[in-house]
Amino acid sequence: MKISTKGRYGLTVMIELAKRYCDKPISLKSIAKAQNLSEHYLEQIISLLRNAGLVKSIRGAYGGYILTKEPNQISAGEVITALEGSLSPIENLEEENPAQRELWTRVQKAINEVLDHTSLEDLAKLESDDLNGYMFYI
């Protein structure tokens, strides 16, 4: 299972919007420039996020994009699902033998658990902490 650039860049856009949630709308151009990403590609991604009801656009000279809900109410799982569809470690689960089917089902549940319980607010905080130079050791 791999997350495509669409999913990764979409999550990047959503984290940027979460970090500036209470500010004015943010243009894709500024996000593309700050993250060194293709603005054209981000336009395709933001369209999917808008169709999923996760962002809305504000028109005008000071327009851009904003989240439709507070960052703590949007999970990484919602973002990835909107961009990638269902995440499954293998394609035809029913073709596996019972032991392997159970393993892949557990893997999928674990992935979904992490994604669904990680909010954009959590990710924005992690990124801010990283920028502030905190070190974590395991």
N, C-alpha and C positions, 0 to 999 in steps of 0.2 A: 504494500500500500504506500503510495506516494501522494503528497499534497503538491499540486501543480503550482506554477508561478501565479496563476490566477488566484488560488487560495491564499498563498503567502502574501502577495501584494495587496489583496483585498483586506487581509488582516492588518497589514501595515497601515492602509488608509484608515481603517476603523480605529486603530490605536491612536493615530494622529488626531482624528475627530474627537476621541474620548479625552485626550490630553487637553484639548481646547474646548471642552464641552460648553462652558459658560461664556466663552468669548463669542465674537461675531462669526458668521459663516466662513468657511475656509475654502479657498479655491483649489481645484485639482492641480493647477499650475504650481502653486506654492508647495503642495505636498510632493509633486513630482520632482521639483527642484531640490527640496530638502532631503528627499530620499534617493535622489539620482535614479528615478524611474521614468519610463515613457509616459508622457501625458496622454497620448492617444490610447495606450493600453489601459491606463487607469480609467479613461472615459468608458471603455467597454465594461470594466469591472464595476464601476459605480452604477451603471445602468442595471446590472443584476442585483446589486444591493438595494437600489431604489425600488425595483420590482418586488423584492422580498419584504419591503416595508421597514428596512433598517436605517435608511437615510432619506432625507428629503432635500430638494434643491431650493435655493432662494435666488430669485432672479434680480438683476440690477447691477449697478456699478459696484456695490459692496456685497454682491451675492457670492454664493458658493454652496457648500454642503454642510449639513448638521445632522446629528443623530436624531432619530425619532423618539428615542427613550433615553433615560439616564444611562451612563456607562455601566453602572452596576446591575442594570436590568437586561443587558444584552450579553449573551454568552459567546465564547469563541465557537462553540458548537453551532449556534445559529448562523454565524458568519460563514463558517466552512461549509455547512450544509447548503446555504444559499448559493455558494459558488462552485462547490464540487459535487453536490448531491450526496447520496448516502455513502458513508465510509465503511468499507468492508475489506478485511484483509485478503479475502479471496472472492472470486466471482460466483461460483456455483457451489454454495455451501451444502446443498442437499445431496450432491454427488460424493461427498466425503464419507468415510466410514464413521461410525458413531463416536469413537474416541477423538478423532481429528475434528469432527464437527463441533464437539463440546469445547475443545481447545480454541478453535477459531471464534466460537460464540463468546467465550470468556474474554478473548483478546478484544473483540469488537465492543463488548460491554465496558471494558476498562478504558478504552480509547474514548468512547462516548461519555463516560463518567468524568474523565478529566476535562474534556472539551465543554461539557454542559455545566460544569461547576467552576469554570474559570471565566470571569467576566472581563469585559473590556477595561473596566476600572482596575482590576487586578493586574492586567497586562500593562496598562499605562503607568501604574505605580512601579512595577518591576523595571520598566524602561527608565523611569525618572530616577529610581534608586541606583540603577547602573550608571547613569550619567553623573550622579553625585559621588561616584567613587566608592560605594560600599563593596566590601569583599565578603563573599560567602565561602566557607570552607566546609567540606563534608569529610 
